[in-house]
Amino acid sequence: MIEKRRTKRLPVDIKLTIENLYKQGNIVLEKIIDDVEILDISKSGIGFTSRNDMPIGYYFNAKIVLDSEKKFFGVLKILRKAEHENGY
C-alpha cells in the first residue's frame, strides 16, 4: 500500500460499530450497522476494514476506547477505499 498519511501509523486491535453515515446537506444513510475492525491509527487518520461498501465523502460518529482511561470521540470522514485481500 502506498503511504498517504503524513504521520506514522500505529497498529491497533480495536472494534468500532458504525450505525449511520452522514453527508452535508442532511443526507443520512441509516441502518448501515457495521462492525469494523480498526487496523491502524495515526494523528491524521484511521485504517479499518468493513464488510460493507462505504461511500467516499460520508461521515460517521466514532467513540474509540484505548483503555479504561483513554478514549476519544470524533467525527470521521471516509476519504478513500481499497478492496481488501479477502474481498472486503
URJO-V366056 format. One record per helix or strand. SS is the DSSP state (a for helix, b for strand). FROM is the first residue (numbers start at 0). TO is the last residue. If there is no record, write none. Layout:
SS_FROM_TO + SS_FROM_TO
This chain:
b_9_17 + b_20_22 + b_26_28 + b_33_41 + b_44_48 + b_58_64 + b_70_76
